[in-house]
Amino acid sequence: MASLTVRKLDDAIKAELRLRAARNGRSVEDEVRVILREAATVTSSTVATGNRAARNAAIPAGRNSFHQSNGLRNITLIIGGGIAAYKALDLIRRLKERGFIVRCVMTNAAQQFVTPLSAGALAGTHAYTDLFDPGSEFDAGHIRLARDCDLIVVAPATADLMAKMAHGLASDLATAILLAADKPILLAPAMNPLMWNNPATRRNVAQLARDGVAMIGPNAGKMAEAGEAGVGRMAEPTEIATAAARILGPARPQPLEGKRVLVTAGPTREPIDPVRYIANRSSGKQGFAIAAAAQAAGAEVTLISGPVDLDDPAGVTVAHVESAREMLAAVEAALPADIAIFTAAVADWRVAHEGAQKLKKTAAGMPPLQLVENPDILATISKLRDTRPPLVIGFAAETEHLIDNARAKFARKGCDWMVANDVSPGTGVMGGDRNTVHLLTRDGVGDEIKAESFPVMTKEDVAAMLIERIVSTVTDQPT
Ligand SMILES: Cc1cc2nc3c(=O)[nH]c(=O)nc-3n(C[C@H](O)[C@H](O)[C@H](O)COP(=O)(O)O)c2cc1C
């Protein structure tokens, strides 16, 4: 199958694509897909006449948007160019603590106060700054940022942003999102008291209230400007986060509330000497996604992770370990649990005699590296008597004979479910964002192993699927 790089198209086509994508409320990538689908499915005459019905028929009914797919609540946070922009960084944390997924958009002026790097690092995802971003191959698009969320928060909402909103301007990414929004908007104004009390700002505030825009603050207090005080301080991040939570209403049902979930993730590192180790290519993404999904479902989650390059999921207790033996000890310390999900790629072997000092080249040739078996964490926990979690799920990463090897591993380990995934290099699963899994369970009657195969999905969607299965299993069981 040929691949297409939007970045390499000529500029006129890219500009036309962006406009078309913006008009249709899609990313450029989605727009290209729709065009290709149209070309493949609609006859040339209907394309030539621009038959709208045929075009619409080619558009998927429900886009797999960010917030639809992850099942969590999403906030687009617009950071305006005020001195209080630094507090927006804390606000990101407060919103994440409450389980919201945050995507940041920054005005040009905001970037004079805080960097997109800081906002993006705290949010855990790229901060958006440009309406027309020539460097972005798959432009998220202002319409998507406006729609693929449950709430838009503007903090600090500058006098300038509020004036533009009140007058329907859309001259940059932030204002275009606000104008295109079909979701509730919460403003946290912050400005000098003279700006706040200016008749123009008063008119704009009144207009925005009539337009149904919600507001928190500003509070009274001292200003950044020496000696000035009055109404104009941005509400505190916790106040804004509480207001956001109130607007969004009670959180989704928490079907795993009261359940303790234990997840392992990532690789292990088995030391050879103080500076070298044996490791593997596991990124930990699948386990982190599962931990986040279990947390969103209300579980009390402990994630035990090998060395990975990922942010700890919000609201999850994380223990960072290196070796298989450390991972086992951390797992045992985290018991009891109701559900244990072992996604970590634990090294099967370690070096028998770890060098106390860095091994040196010698005339005698290469040092003999004798390997010994590591503890089998999945089997150990599955075979516990008193503290065995009622539901133990293993992951089998295989590069060949996937289902057969996974079945054999399932039979050997004593766990309740096994998730098999093909991690051969061509799949891009190790380190990638997608996964193709097969869920092996036991038939209640004859203890037959049955395998259910799923299409390629994002690791978040695999996590959501697994948590849904867990919910229906544990909530079916008598307590
Ligand atoms: C040091 C400094 C602090 C500022 N603080 C504020 C502020 O707190 N509130 C505000 O409305 N404008 C403030 N401004 C003015 C805005 O930065 C300016 O109006 C800018 O155009 C706002 O752009 P934006 O609304 O696109 O973010 C400040 C400007 C400077 C230079």
The ligand as an SDF file (V2000), in Angstrom:
LIG
                    3D

 31 33  0  0  0  0  0  0  0  0999 V2000
    4.0300   42.4690   31.1330 C   0  0  0  0  0  0  0  0  0  0  0  0
    2.6580   42.4370   30.5710 C   0  0  0  0  0  0  0  0  0  0  0  0
    1.6280   41.9590   31.3060 C   0  0  0  0  0  0  0  0  0  0  0  0
    0.3360   41.9230   30.7850 C   0  0  0  0  0  0  0  0  0  0  0  0
   -0.6640   41.4250   31.5470 N   0  0  0  0  0  0  0  0  0  0  0  0
   -1.9200   41.4400   31.0700 C   0  0  0  0  0  0  0  0  0  0  0  0
   -2.9860   40.9540   31.8550 C   0  0  0  0  0  0  0  0  0  0  0  0
   -2.8060   40.4970   33.0010 O   0  0  0  0  0  0  0  0  0  0  0  0
   -4.2170   40.9620   31.3300 N   0  0  0  0  0  0  0  0  0  0  0  0
   -4.4780   41.4350   30.0820 C   0  0  0  0  0  0  0  0  0  0  0  0
   -5.6310   41.4450   29.6660 O   0  0  0  0  0  0  0  0  0  0  0  0
   -3.4760   41.8890   29.3120 N   0  0  0  0  0  0  0  0  0  0  0  0
   -2.2170   41.9140   29.7620 C   0  0  0  0  0  0  0  0  0  0  0  0
   -1.2000   42.3870   28.9740 N   0  0  0  0  0  0  0  0  0  0  0  0
   -1.5000   42.8520   27.6210 C   0  0  0  0  0  0  0  0  0  0  0  0
   -1.6420   41.6750   26.6590 C   0  0  0  0  0  0  0  0  0  0  0  0
   -0.4530   40.9090   26.6610 O   0  0  0  0  0  0  0  0  0  0  0  0
   -1.9720   42.1620   25.2610 C   0  0  0  0  0  0  0  0  0  0  0  0
   -3.2400   42.7850   25.2650 O   0  0  0  0  0  0  0  0  0  0  0  0
   -1.9400   41.0610   24.2520 C   0  0  0  0  0  0  0  0  0  0  0  0
   -2.2630   41.5910   22.9830 O   0  0  0  0  0  0  0  0  0  0  0  0
   -2.9170   39.9780   24.5990 C   0  0  0  0  0  0  0  0  0  0  0  0
   -2.8910   39.0030   23.6000 O   0  0  0  0  0  0  0  0  0  0  0  0
   -3.8330   37.7170   23.6330 P   0  0  0  0  0  0  0  0  0  0  0  0
   -5.1630   38.1920   24.0920 O   0  0  0  0  0  0  0  0  0  0  0  0
   -3.8380   37.2450   22.2240 O   0  0  0  0  0  0  0  0  0  0  0  0
   -3.1930   36.7410   24.5390 O   0  0  0  0  0  0  0  0  0  0  0  0
    0.0960   42.4090   29.4810 C   0  0  0  0  0  0  0  0  0  0  0  0
    1.1570   42.8650   28.7220 C   0  0  0  0  0  0  0  0  0  0  0  0
    2.4130   42.8980   29.2450 C   0  0  0  0  0  0  0  0  0  0  0  0
    3.5370   43.3950   28.4020 C   0  0  0  0  0  0  0  0  0  0  0  0
  1  2  1  0
  2  3  1  0
  2 30  2  0
  3  4  2  0
  4  5  1  0
  4 28  1  0
  5  6  2  0
  6  7  1  0
  6 13  1  0
  7  8  2  0
  7  9  1  0
  9 10  1  0
 10 11  2  0
 10 12  1  0
 12 13  2  0
 13 14  1  0
 14 15  1  0
 14 28  1  0
 15 16  1  0
 16 17  1  0
 16 18  1  0
 18 19  1  0
 18 20  1  0
 20 21  1  0
 20 22  1  0
 22 23  1  0
 23 24  1  0
 24 25  2  0
 24 26  1  0
 24 27  1  0
 28 29  2  0
 29 30  1  0
 30 31  1  0
M  END
$$$$
